[in-house]
Amino acid sequence: MHARVHQRLGGFPNLPNLIKLDYRKYIKDDPDKDMIEEARKRELHASKYYKNHAKNINHKIVTEIFNVLSEIESDHVRMEERYL
């Protein structure tokens, strides 16, 4: 979904080709817990990224979109933390 938002904002003709990641390297003891922890790290990063870059954008709508995306990522983190 986020890629589609970026595609429309940037006027890109295609969605990016995403690299297939091998998540086995993130699994240590408990596969579910380990994967949720990895997702949590990525979503913390994304939330901070959107929030920081929203401050540097001079377009009200794009700033609002970045703030909303940051909050969505923060919601994901809160859900993950309840599981962990």
Gaussian input, Z-matrix of N, CA and C with variables (Angstrom, degrees):
# hf/3-21g

backbone

0 1
 N
 C     1     B1
 C     2     B2     1     A1
 N     3     B3     2     A2     1     D1
 C     4     B4     3     A3     2     D2
 C     5     B5     4     A4     3     D3
 N     6     B6     5     A5     4     D4
 C     7     B7     6     A6     5     D5
 C     8     B8     7     A7     6     D6
 N     9     B9     8     A8     7     D7
 C    10    B10     9     A9     8     D8
 C    11    B11    10    A10     9     D9
 N    12    B12    11    A11    10    D10
 C    13    B13    12    A12    11    D11
 C    14    B14    13    A13    12    D12
 N    15    B15    14    A14    13    D13
 C    16    B16    15    A15    14    D14
 C    17    B17    16    A16    15    D15
 N    18    B18    17    A17    16    D16
 C    19    B19    18    A18    17    D17
 C    20    B20    19    A19    18    D18
 N    21    B21    20    A20    19    D19
 C    22    B22    21    A21    20    D20
 C    23    B23    22    A22    21    D21
 N    24    B24    23    A23    22    D22
 C    25    B25    24    A24    23    D23
 C    26    B26    25    A25    24    D24
 N    27    B27    26    A26    25    D25
 C    28    B28    27    A27    26    D26
 C    29    B29    28    A28    27    D27
 N    30    B30    29    A29    28    D28
 C    31    B31    30    A30    29    D29
 C    32    B32    31    A31    30    D30
 N    33    B33    32    A32    31    D31
 C    34    B34    33    A33    32    D32
 C    35    B35    34    A34    33    D33
 N    36    B36    35    A35    34    D34
 C    37    B37    36    A36    35    D35
 C    38    B38    37    A37    36    D36
 N    39    B39    38    A38    37    D37
 C    40    B40    39    A39    38    D38
 C    41    B41    40    A40    39    D39
 N    42    B42    41    A41    40    D40
 C    43    B43    42    A42    41    D41
 C    44    B44    43    A43    42    D42
 N    45    B45    44    A44    43    D43
 C    46    B46    45    A45    44    D44
 C    47    B47    46    A46    45    D45
 N    48    B48    47    A47    46    D46
 C    49    B49    48    A48    47    D47
 C    50    B50    49    A49    48    D48
 N    51    B51    50    A50    49    D49
 C    52    B52    51    A51    50    D50
 C    53    B53    52    A52    51    D51
 N    54    B54    53    A53    52    D52
 C    55    B55    54    A54    53    D53
 C    56    B56    55    A55    54    D54
 N    57    B57    56    A56    55    D55
 C    58    B58    57    A57    56    D56
 C    59    B59    58    A58    57    D57
 N    60    B60    59    A59    58    D58
 C    61    B61    60    A60    59    D59
 C    62    B62    61    A61    60    D60
 N    63    B63    62    A62    61    D61
 C    64    B64    63    A63    62    D62
 C    65    B65    64    A64    63    D63
 N    66    B66    65    A65    64    D64
 C    67    B67    66    A66    65    D65
 C    68    B68    67    A67    66    D66
 N    69    B69    68    A68    67    D67
 C    70    B70    69    A69    68    D68
 C    71    B71    70    A70    69    D69
 N    72    B72    71    A71    70    D70
 C    73    B73    72    A72    71    D71
 C    74    B74    73    A73    72    D72
 N    75    B75    74    A74    73    D73
 C    76    B76    75    A75    74    D74
 C    77    B77    76    A76    75    D75
 N    78    B78    77    A77    76    D76
 C    79    B79    78    A78    77    D77
 C    80    B80    79    A79    78    D78
 N    81    B81    80    A80    79    D79
 C    82    B82    81    A81    80    D80
 C    83    B83    82    A82    81    D81
 N    84    B84    83    A83    82    D82
 C    85    B85    84    A84    83    D83
 C    86    B86    85    A85    84    D84
 N    87    B87    86    A86    85    D85
 C    88    B88    87    A87    86    D86
 C    89    B89    88    A88    87    D87
 N    90    B90    89    A89    88    D88
 C    91    B91    90    A90    89    D89
 C    92    B92    91    A91    90    D90
 N    93    B93    92    A92    91    D91
 C    94    B94    93    A93    92    D92
 C    95    B95    94    A94    93    D93
 N    96    B96    95    A95    94    D94
 C    97    B97    96    A96    95    D95
 C    98    B98    97    A97    96    D96
 N    99    B99    98    A98    97    D97
 C   100   B100    99    A99    98    D98
 C   101   B101   100   A100    99    D99
 N   102   B102   101   A101   100   D100
 C   103   B103   102   A102   101   D101
 C   104   B104   103   A103   102   D102
 N   105   B105   104   A104   103   D103
 C   106   B106   105   A105   104   D104
 C   107   B107   106   A106   105   D105
 N   108   B108   107   A107   106   D106
 C   109   B109   108   A108   107   D107
 C   110   B110   109   A109   108   D108
 N   111   B111   110   A110   109   D109
 C   112   B112   111   A111   110   D110
 C   113   B113   112   A112   111   D111
 N   114   B114   113   A113   112   D112
 C   115   B115   114   A114   113   D113
 C   116   B116   115   A115   114   D114
 N   117   B117   116   A116   115   D115
 C   118   B118   117   A117   116   D116
 C   119   B119   118   A118   117   D117
 N   120   B120   119   A119   118   D118
 C   121   B121   120   A120   119   D119
 C   122   B122   121   A121   120   D120
 N   123   B123   122   A122   121   D121
 C   124   B124   123   A123   122   D122
 C   125   B125   124   A124   123   D123
 N   126   B126   125   A125   124   D124
 C   127   B127   126   A126   125   D125
 C   128   B128   127   A127   126   D126
 N   129   B129   128   A128   127   D127
 C   130   B130   129   A129   128   D128
 C   131   B131   130   A130   129   D129
 N   132   B132   131   A131   130   D130
 C   133   B133   132   A132   131   D131
 C   134   B134   133   A133   132   D132
 N   135   B135   134   A134   133   D133
 C   136   B136   135   A135   134   D134
 C   137   B137   136   A136   135   D135
 N   138   B138   137   A137   136   D136
 C   139   B139   138   A138   137   D137
 C   140   B140   139   A139   138   D138
 N   141   B141   140   A140   139   D139
 C   142   B142   141   A141   140   D140
 C   143   B143   142   A142   141   D141
 N   144   B144   143   A143   142   D142
 C   145   B145   144   A144   143   D143
 C   146   B146   145   A145   144   D144
 N   147   B147   146   A146   145   D145
 C   148   B148   147   A147   146   D146
 C   149   B149   148   A148   147   D147
 N   150   B150   149   A149   148   D148
 C   151   B151   150   A150   149   D149
 C   152   B152   151   A151   150   D150
 N   153   B153   152   A152   151   D151
 C   154   B154   153   A153   152   D152
 C   155   B155   154   A154   153   D153
 N   156   B156   155   A155   154   D154
 C   157   B157   156   A156   155   D155
 C   158   B158   157   A157   156   D156
 N   159   B159   158   A158   157   D157
 C   160   B160   159   A159   158   D158
 C   161   B161   160   A160   159   D159
 N   162   B162   161   A161   160   D160
 C   163   B163   162   A162   161   D161
 C   164   B164   163   A163   162   D162
 N   165   B165   164   A164   163   D163
 C   166   B166   165   A165   164   D164
 C   167   B167   166   A166   165   D165
 N   168   B168   167   A167   166   D166
 C   169   B169   168   A168   167   D167
 C   170   B170   169   A169   168   D168
 N   171   B171   170   A170   169   D169
 C   172   B172   171   A171   170   D170
 C   173   B173   172   A172   171   D171
 N   174   B174   173   A173   172   D172
 C   175   B175   174   A174   173   D173
 C   176   B176   175   A175   174   D174
 N   177   B177   176   A176   175   D175
 C   178   B178   177   A177   176   D176
 C   179   B179   178   A178   177   D177
 N   180   B180   179   A179   178   D178
 C   181   B181   180   A180   179   D179
 C   182   B182   181   A181   180   D180
 N   183   B183   182   A182   181   D181
 C   184   B184   183   A183   182   D182
 C   185   B185   184   A184   183   D183
 N   186   B186   185   A185   184   D184
 C   187   B187   186   A186   185   D185
 C   188   B188   187   A187   186   D186
 N   189   B189   188   A188   187   D187
 C   190   B190   189   A189   188   D188
 C   191   B191   190   A190   189   D189
 N   192   B192   191   A191   190   D190
 C   193   B193   192   A192   191   D191
 C   194   B194   193   A193   192   D192
 N   195   B195   194   A194   193   D193
 C   196   B196   195   A195   194   D194
 C   197   B197   196   A196   195   D195
 N   198   B198   197   A197   196   D196
 C   199   B199   198   A198   197   D197
 C   200   B200   199   A199   198   D198
 N   201   B201   200   A200   199   D199
 C   202   B202   201   A201   200   D200
 C   203   B203   202   A202   201   D201
 N   204   B204   203   A203   202   D202
 C   205   B205   204   A204   203   D203
 C   206   B206   205   A205   204   D204
 N   207   B207   206   A206   205   D205
 C   208   B208   207   A207   206   D206
 C   209   B209   208   A208   207   D207
 N   210   B210   209   A209   208   D208
 C   211   B211   210   A210   209   D209
 C   212   B212   211   A211   210   D210
 N   213   B213   212   A212   211   D211
 C   214   B214   213   A213   212   D212
 C   215   B215   214   A214   213   D213
 N   216   B216   215   A215   214   D214
 C   217   B217   216   A216   215   D215
 C   218   B218   217   A217   216   D216
 N   219   B219   218   A218   217   D217
 C   220   B220   219   A219   218   D218
 C   221   B221   220   A220   219   D219
 N   222   B222   221   A221   220   D220
 C   223   B223   222   A222   221   D221
 C   224   B224   223   A223   222   D222
 N   225   B225   224   A224   223   D223
 C   226   B226   225   A225   224   D224
 C   227   B227   226   A226   225   D225
 N   228   B228   227   A227   226   D226
 C   229   B229   228   A228   227   D227
 C   230   B230   229   A229   228   D228
 N   231   B231   230   A230   229   D229
 C   232   B232   231   A231   230   D230
 C   233   B233   232   A232   231   D231
 N   234   B234   233   A233   232   D232
 C   235   B235   234   A234   233   D233
 C   236   B236   235   A235   234   D234
 N   237   B237   236   A236   235   D235
 C   238   B238   237   A237   236   D236
 C   239   B239   238   A238   237   D237
 N   240   B240   239   A239   238   D238
 C   241   B241   240   A240   239   D239
 C   242   B242   241   A241   240   D240
 N   243   B243   242   A242   241   D241
 C   244   B244   243   A243   242   D242
 C   245   B245   244   A244   243   D243
 N   246   B246   245   A245   244   D244
 C   247   B247   246   A246   245   D245
 C   248   B248   247   A247   246   D246
 N   249   B249   248   A248   247   D247
 C   250   B250   249   A249   248   D248
 C   251   B251   250   A250   249   D249

   B1=1.4527
   B2=1.5291
   B3=1.3266
   B4=1.4635
   B5=1.5281
   B6=1.3196
   B7=1.4604
   B8=1.5280
   B9=1.3184
   B10=1.4735
   B11=1.5315
   B12=1.3337
   B13=1.4654
   B14=1.5272
   B15=1.3281
   B16=1.4667
   B17=1.5300
   B18=1.3133
   B19=1.4592
   B20=1.5236
   B21=1.3141
   B22=1.4667
   B23=1.5216
   B24=1.3359
   B25=1.4616
   B26=1.5239
   B27=1.3294
   B28=1.4636
   B29=1.5084
   B30=1.3242
   B31=1.4562
   B32=1.5279
   B33=1.3365
   B34=1.4581
   B35=1.5195
   B36=1.3358
   B37=1.4657
   B38=1.5283
   B39=1.3291
   B40=1.4680
   B41=1.5179
   B42=1.3232
   B43=1.4536
   B44=1.5269
   B45=1.3261
   B46=1.4637
   B47=1.5260
   B48=1.3235
   B49=1.4612
   B50=1.5205
   B51=1.3177
   B52=1.4465
   B53=1.5218
   B54=1.3025
   B55=1.4526
   B56=1.5241
   B57=1.3048
   B58=1.4665
   B59=1.5273
   B60=1.3157
   B61=1.4518
   B62=1.5220
   B63=1.3164
   B64=1.4555
   B65=1.5257
   B66=1.2981
   B67=1.4610
   B68=1.5302
   B69=1.3223
   B70=1.4690
   B71=1.5283
   B72=1.3192
   B73=1.4675
   B74=1.5348
   B75=1.3234
   B76=1.4655
   B77=1.5312
   B78=1.3188
   B79=1.4600
   B80=1.5231
   B81=1.3450
   B82=1.4632
   B83=1.5269
   B84=1.3309
   B85=1.4634
   B86=1.5290
   B87=1.3054
   B88=1.4616
   B89=1.5263
   B90=1.3338
   B91=1.4707
   B92=1.5338
   B93=1.3311
   B94=1.4685
   B95=1.5260
   B96=1.3223
   B97=1.4662
   B98=1.5361
   B99=1.3260
   B100=1.4605
   B101=1.5284
   B102=1.3291
   B103=1.4688
   B104=1.5253
   B105=1.3167
   B106=1.4673
   B107=1.5199
   B108=1.3178
   B109=1.4674
   B110=1.5314
   B111=1.3107
   B112=1.4718
   B113=1.5308
   B114=1.3157
   B115=1.4686
   B116=1.5221
   B117=1.3236
   B118=1.4702
   B119=1.5263
   B120=1.3104
   B121=1.4750
   B122=1.5276
   B123=1.3232
   B124=1.4702
   B125=1.5269
   B126=1.3265
   B127=1.4639
   B128=1.5208
   B129=1.3311
   B130=1.4667
   B131=1.5292
   B132=1.3240
   B133=1.4594
   B134=1.5338
   B135=1.3284
   B136=1.4645
   B137=1.5239
   B138=1.3205
   B139=1.4591
   B140=1.5260
   B141=1.3204
   B142=1.4714
   B143=1.5302
   B144=1.3347
   B145=1.4666
   B146=1.5282
   B147=1.3244
   B148=1.4607
   B149=1.5295
   B150=1.3186
   B151=1.4602
   B152=1.5330
   B153=1.3266
   B154=1.4686
   B155=1.5209
   B156=1.3194
   B157=1.4615
   B158=1.5266
   B159=1.3132
   B160=1.4653
   B161=1.5279
   B162=1.3264
   B163=1.4686
   B164=1.5258
   B165=1.3292
   B166=1.4686
   B167=1.5243
   B168=1.3109
   B169=1.4665
   B170=1.5242
   B171=1.3065
   B172=1.4658
   B173=1.5261
   B174=1.3051
   B175=1.4593
   B176=1.5231
   B177=1.3199
   B178=1.4666
   B179=1.5248
   B180=1.3209
   B181=1.4669
   B182=1.5259
   B183=1.3362
   B184=1.4624
   B185=1.5293
   B186=1.3181
   B187=1.4565
   B188=1.5252
   B189=1.3202
   B190=1.4633
   B191=1.5308
   B192=1.3220
   B193=1.4698
   B194=1.5200
   B195=1.3302
   B196=1.4626
   B197=1.5262
   B198=1.3150
   B199=1.4625
   B200=1.5252
   B201=1.3223
   B202=1.4653
   B203=1.5282
   B204=1.3383
   B205=1.4653
   B206=1.5267
   B207=1.3161
   B208=1.4631
   B209=1.5213
   B210=1.3089
   B211=1.4664
   B212=1.5296
   B213=1.3202
   B214=1.4676
   B215=1.5277
   B216=1.3327
   B217=1.4665
   B218=1.5250
   B219=1.3260
   B220=1.4673
   B221=1.5219
   B222=1.3332
   B223=1.4720
   B224=1.5266
   B225=1.3235
   B226=1.4667
   B227=1.5239
   B228=1.3272
   B229=1.4728
   B230=1.5283
   B231=1.3166
   B232=1.4667
   B233=1.5268
   B234=1.3176
   B235=1.4646
   B236=1.5182
   B237=1.3150
   B238=1.4671
   B239=1.5219
   B240=1.3085
   B241=1.4636
   B242=1.5237
   B243=1.3226
   B244=1.4737
   B245=1.5277
   B246=1.3293
   B247=1.4690
   B248=1.5244
   B249=1.3257
   B250=1.4656
   B251=1.5124
   A1=110.05
   A2=116.73
   A3=119.26
   A4=110.86
   A5=116.17
   A6=119.62
   A7=110.38
   A8=117.14
   A9=120.04
   A10=111.25
   A11=116.42
   A12=119.68
   A13=109.55
   A14=116.16
   A15=120.26
   A16=110.97
   A17=116.80
   A18=121.02
   A19=110.70
   A20=116.41
   A21=119.89
   A22=111.76
   A23=117.25
   A24=120.32
   A25=111.71
   A26=114.92
   A27=119.73
   A28=113.83
   A29=117.09
   A30=120.20
   A31=112.57
   A32=116.73
   A33=120.49
   A34=109.51
   A35=117.78
   A36=119.89
   A37=113.97
   A38=117.70
   A39=120.84
   A40=110.60
   A41=114.45
   A42=119.68
   A43=108.30
   A44=117.56
   A45=118.78
   A46=111.10
   A47=114.93
   A48=120.09
   A49=107.09
   A50=115.87
   A51=120.15
   A52=110.69
   A53=115.05
   A54=121.51
   A55=108.48
   A56=116.38
   A57=120.73
   A58=107.57
   A59=115.89
   A60=120.29
   A61=111.00
   A62=115.56
   A63=121.54
   A64=107.02
   A65=116.42
   A66=121.66
   A67=112.94
   A68=117.16
   A69=119.37
   A70=111.76
   A71=117.08
   A72=119.30
   A73=112.22
   A74=117.92
   A75=121.65
   A76=112.44
   A77=116.71
   A78=120.28
   A79=109.03
   A80=114.42
   A81=120.20
   A82=109.91
   A83=117.07
   A84=120.89
   A85=112.29
   A86=115.67
   A87=122.56
   A88=107.82
   A89=118.31
   A90=120.66
   A91=114.20
   A92=118.06
   A93=120.20
   A94=110.87
   A95=115.92
   A96=120.29
   A97=111.12
   A98=116.15
   A99=120.08
   A100=111.62
   A101=117.12
   A102=120.25
   A103=111.16
   A104=117.30
   A105=119.87
   A106=109.96
   A107=117.31
   A108=120.52
   A109=110.25
   A110=117.45
   A111=120.58
   A112=110.24
   A113=117.20
   A114=120.80
   A115=109.92
   A116=116.56
   A117=121.77
   A118=110.78
   A119=117.64
   A120=121.11
   A121=110.92
   A122=116.04
   A123=119.99
   A124=111.59
   A125=116.21
   A126=119.38
   A127=112.09
   A128=117.67
   A129=120.04
   A130=109.81
   A131=115.50
   A132=120.45
   A133=110.64
   A134=116.69
   A135=120.63
   A136=111.18
   A137=117.61
   A138=120.88
   A139=110.78
   A140=116.44
   A141=120.44
   A142=110.92
   A143=116.41
   A144=121.08
   A145=110.20
   A146=116.75
   A147=120.41
   A148=111.39
   A149=116.89
   A150=120.87
   A151=110.81
   A152=117.36
   A153=120.80
   A154=112.45
   A155=116.73
   A156=119.21
   A157=112.43
   A158=117.97
   A159=120.38
   A160=110.25
   A161=117.12
   A162=121.46
   A163=112.75
   A164=116.59
   A165=120.89
   A166=113.49
   A167=117.07
   A168=120.66
   A169=109.02
   A170=115.54
   A171=121.08
   A172=112.12
   A173=117.00
   A174=121.32
   A175=107.56
   A176=115.86
   A177=121.31
   A178=113.00
   A179=117.63
   A180=120.70
   A181=111.03
   A182=117.05
   A183=119.93
   A184=110.25
   A185=116.98
   A186=120.65
   A187=110.06
   A188=116.61
   A189=120.95
   A190=111.10
   A191=117.01
   A192=121.00
   A193=110.13
   A194=117.34
   A195=120.33
   A196=110.85
   A197=117.53
   A198=120.02
   A199=111.43
   A200=116.78
   A201=120.94
   A202=110.37
   A203=117.14
   A204=119.43
   A205=110.91
   A206=117.41
   A207=121.18
   A208=110.48
   A209=117.04
   A210=120.80
   A211=111.40
   A212=116.91
   A213=120.40
   A214=109.95
   A215=116.15
   A216=119.59
   A217=110.52
   A218=117.34
   A219=121.00
   A220=111.11
   A221=117.26
   A222=120.60
   A223=110.54
   A224=116.84
   A225=120.68
   A226=110.18
   A227=116.49
   A228=121.02
   A229=110.11
   A230=116.80
   A231=119.64
   A232=111.40
   A233=117.96
   A234=120.49
   A235=110.94
   A236=116.68
   A237=120.57
   A238=111.05
   A239=115.99
   A240=120.25
   A241=111.52
   A242=117.25
   A243=119.54
   A244=110.25
   A245=116.08
   A246=119.55
   A247=110.92
   A248=115.39
   A249=119.98
   A250=109.91
   D1=-43.44
   D2=-178.46
   D3=-63.99
   D4=-36.41
   D5=178.52
   D6=-62.82
   D7=-36.93
   D8=178.34
   D9=-67.39
   D10=-37.95
   D11=176.82
   D12=-61.92
   D13=-47.48
   D14=179.54
   D15=-63.39
   D16=-38.53
   D17=178.94
   D18=-60.23
   D19=-46.10
   D20=-178.62
   D21=-70.06
   D22=-41.85
   D23=179.60
   D24=-63.59
   D25=-40.30
   D26=-176.86
   D27=-87.19
   D28=-9.15
   D29=-179.23
   D30=69.62
   D31=27.86
   D32=-179.46
   D33=-78.13
   D34=138.95
   D35=-177.10
   D36=-71.21
   D37=-27.65
   D38=-175.60
   D39=-133.57
   D40=155.33
   D41=170.83
   D42=-71.26
   D43=153.62
   D44=179.28
   D45=-68.73
   D46=152.66
   D47=172.76
   D48=-82.85
   D49=112.79
   D50=-177.49
   D51=-83.46
   D52=141.55
   D53=179.18
   D54=-78.54
   D55=134.35
   D56=175.60
   D57=-74.70
   D58=116.31
   D59=-179.30
   D60=-91.23
   D61=146.80
   D62=174.54
   D63=-96.67
   D64=102.50
   D65=-174.16
   D66=-80.57
   D67=-4.92
   D68=-178.36
   D69=-58.77
   D70=-29.89
   D71=-177.57
   D72=-68.85
   D73=-15.87
   D74=179.98
   D75=-91.12
   D76=-10.15
   D77=-176.74
   D78=-90.36
   D79=124.04
   D80=-179.74
   D81=-113.88
   D82=-67.64
   D83=-175.49
   D84=-115.75
   D85=-58.06
   D86=-176.13
   D87=-112.37
   D88=103.73
   D89=-174.39
   D90=-52.15
   D91=-44.40
   D92=-178.92
   D93=-63.94
   D94=-49.81
   D95=-178.58
   D96=-63.97
   D97=-42.24
   D98=-179.09
   D99=-63.64
   D100=-40.23
   D101=-179.84
   D102=-71.19
   D103=-36.62
   D104=177.37
   D105=-67.06
   D106=-38.26
   D107=176.82
   D108=-63.45
   D109=-40.92
   D110=178.16
   D111=-65.14
   D112=-42.58
   D113=177.32
   D114=-61.80
   D115=-41.16
   D116=179.03
   D117=-58.60
   D118=-45.05
   D119=178.85
   D120=-60.52
   D121=-44.57
   D122=-178.69
   D123=-66.66
   D124=-38.55
   D125=-178.56
   D126=-75.37
   D127=-30.87
   D128=171.67
   D129=-62.11
   D130=-44.18
   D131=178.35
   D132=-61.27
   D133=-47.19
   D134=-178.60
   D135=-62.79
   D136=-42.05
   D137=179.88
   D138=-60.80
   D139=-45.97
   D140=178.83
   D141=-65.26
   D142=-39.55
   D143=179.49
   D144=-59.39
   D145=-52.77
   D146=-179.20
   D147=-60.98
   D148=-44.32
   D149=-178.52
   D150=-63.15
   D151=-45.79
   D152=-179.93
   D153=-64.91
   D154=-42.89
   D155=-177.63
   D156=-75.92
   D157=-23.96
   D158=176.70
   D159=-60.47
   D160=-31.11
   D161=-179.37
   D162=-70.39
   D163=-21.93
   D164=-174.91
   D165=-101.73
   D166=5.16
   D167=-177.12
   D168=-100.06
   D169=135.02
   D170=-177.50
   D171=-101.43
   D172=30.77
   D173=178.39
   D174=-130.22
   D175=118.27
   D176=-172.75
   D177=-56.03
   D178=-44.77
   D179=-176.97
   D180=-67.39
   D181=-42.98
   D182=179.62
   D183=-65.88
   D184=-39.68
   D185=176.53
   D186=-59.53
   D187=-44.29
   D188=179.57
   D189=-63.60
   D190=-41.36
   D191=178.71
   D192=-62.29
   D193=-45.02
   D194=179.64
   D195=-63.63
   D196=-38.71
   D197=177.58
   D198=-64.48
   D199=-40.24
   D200=178.00
   D201=-66.43
   D202=-43.67
   D203=177.85
   D204=-61.62
   D205=-38.66
   D206=177.09
   D207=-61.26
   D208=-43.13
   D209=-179.79
   D210=-67.27
   D211=-38.05
   D212=177.50
   D213=-61.55
   D214=-45.51
   D215=178.38
   D216=-62.62
   D217=-38.99
   D218=177.38
   D219=-63.62
   D220=-37.50
   D221=175.36
   D222=-61.68
   D223=-42.39
   D224=177.93
   D225=-59.93
   D226=-43.68
   D227=-179.76
   D228=-60.93
   D229=-43.99
   D230=179.30
   D231=-61.83
   D232=-39.81
   D233=177.63
   D234=-65.33
   D235=-40.91
   D236=179.29
   D237=-64.85
   D238=-40.60
   D239=-178.83
   D240=-65.77
   D241=-30.57
   D242=175.57
   D243=-65.53
   D244=-36.03
   D245=179.29
   D246=-72.08
   D247=-41.22
   D248=-175.96
   D249=-73.90

